[in-house]
Amino acid sequence: MKIKIELYGASRDFSNKSYLDFKVDRSSTIKDIRNKLIEYLDKRFNGNESYKKIVYSSAFCSGDDSIVSDNYKITNNEKIAIIPPIGGG
């Protein structure tokens, strides 16, 4: 399935758009999304450790603007947002 990750704060440096699209398995969780983002950063930004720190320290929220935990299961074509801590991590 396809999900859209909306980028906020320091995570906007991850793309020239305000979001990233990823294909994930149907049983994926936020933890899986973190791992996908890390893989993306490894490929696109040569493993930029500052960017990785942002991903590891960020909160994620669901389409209804609720903060979700790492074990939150993603639903079909869901929109998820990454919300870095103030100061970027």
Stockholm file with secondary structure:
# STOCKHOLM 1.0

chainA/1-89         MKIKIELYGASRDFSNKSYLDFKVDRSSTIKDIRNKLIEYLDKRFNGNESYKKIVYSSAFCSGDDSIVSDNYKITNNEKIAIIPPIGGG
#=GR chainA/1-89 SS CEEEEEECGGGGGGCSSSEEEEECCTTCBHHHHHHHHHHHHHHHSTTCHHHHHHHHHCEEECTTSCEECTTCBCCTTCEEEEECCTTCC
#=GC SS_cons        CEEEEEECGGGGGGCSSSEEEEECCTTCBHHHHHHHHHHHHHHHSTTCHHHHHHHHHCEEECTTSCEECTTCBCCTTCEEEEECCTTCC
//
